[in-house]
């Protein structure tokens, strides 16, 4: 948490202790960074009111997220792939 984050960041903090991550995301956003976070939808949590509500664009997702069927979890590594073929070189 001591390091400065890049210009755009995706974060998926631990649902059990999101506060330090959300606080850091808020601080980095004040520096002009674009932060996208996958957070638990706990609108009663203090961190939500301190660092999210009224300070970020919110999108609530209906239902639970599933990242991969259980049979894939042991055999495959997790990755995020971006197509950057249209970016200027």
C-alpha positions in Angstrom: 0.0 0.0 0.0 3.0 2.3 0.4 3.7 2.4 -3.4 2.0 4.7 -5.8 -0.4 3.0 -8.1 -0.3 3.3 -11.9 -2.6 5.6 -13.9 -5.4 3.0 -14.1 -5.9 0.1 -11.7 -8.3 -2.8 -11.3 -8.6 -4.0 -7.7 -10.4 -7.0 -6.1 -9.6 -6.6 -2.4 -10.4 -9.2 0.2 -14.0 -9.0 1.1 -13.1 -9.6 4.7 -10.9 -6.5 5.0 -11.5 -4.1 2.1 -10.9 -0.8 4.1 -7.2 -0.3 3.5 -7.7 -1.0 -0.2 -10.7 1.3 -0.6 -8.9 4.0 1.3 -5.8 3.7 -0.9 -8.1 3.7 -4.0 -9.7 6.9 -2.9 -6.4 8.6 -2.2 -5.0 7.5 -5.6 -8.2 8.8 -7.3 -7.5 12.2 -5.8 -4.2 12.1 -7.8 -6.2 11.6 -11.0 -5.9 7.8 -11.2 -8.7 5.7 -12.7 -9.6 3.0 -10.2 -12.1 0.2 -10.8 -12.9 -1.9 -7.8 -14.9 -5.1 -7.3 -16.2 -4.6 -3.8 -18.8 -6.3 -1.7 -22.1 -4.4 -1.8 -22.1 -3.6 1.9 -23.7 -0.1 2.0 -23.7 -0.2 5.8 -20.0 -0.4 6.2 -18.1 2.7 7.4 -15.5 2.4 4.6 -18.4 2.7 2.1 -19.6 6.0 3.5 -16.1 7.4 4.0 -14.5 6.5 0.7 -17.1 5.5 -1.9 -20.6 7.0 -1.5 -20.7 10.4 -3.2 -17.1 10.0 -4.3 -17.3 7.3 -7.0 -19.5 6.1 -9.8 -21.3 3.0 -8.5 -22.6 0.0 -10.5 -24.4 -2.7 -8.5 -24.3 -6.2 -9.9 -27.4 -8.3 -9.4 -26.8 -11.7 -7.9 -23.4 -13.4 -7.2 -20.5 -13.4 -9.5 -18.9 -16.6 -10.7 -15.5 -16.4 -12.1 -15.0 -20.0 -13.3 -16.8 -23.3 -12.9 -15.3 -25.3 -10.0 -13.8 -28.0 -12.3 -11.6 -25.3 -14.0 -10.2 -23.8 -10.9 -7.5 -26.4 -10.3 -6.5 -26.8 -13.9 -6.3 -23.2 -15.1 -4.6 -20.1 -13.9 -6.5 -16.9 -13.8 -5.7 -14.2 -16.2 -7.1 -10.9 -17.6 -6.5 -10.4 -21.3 -6.8 -7.0 -23.0 -6.9 -6.4 -26.7 -4.6 -3.5 -27.3 -4.3 -3.9 -31.1 -6.2 -0.6 -31.7 -3.9 1.5 -29.6 -1.6 3.9 -31.2 2.0 2.7 -31.3 
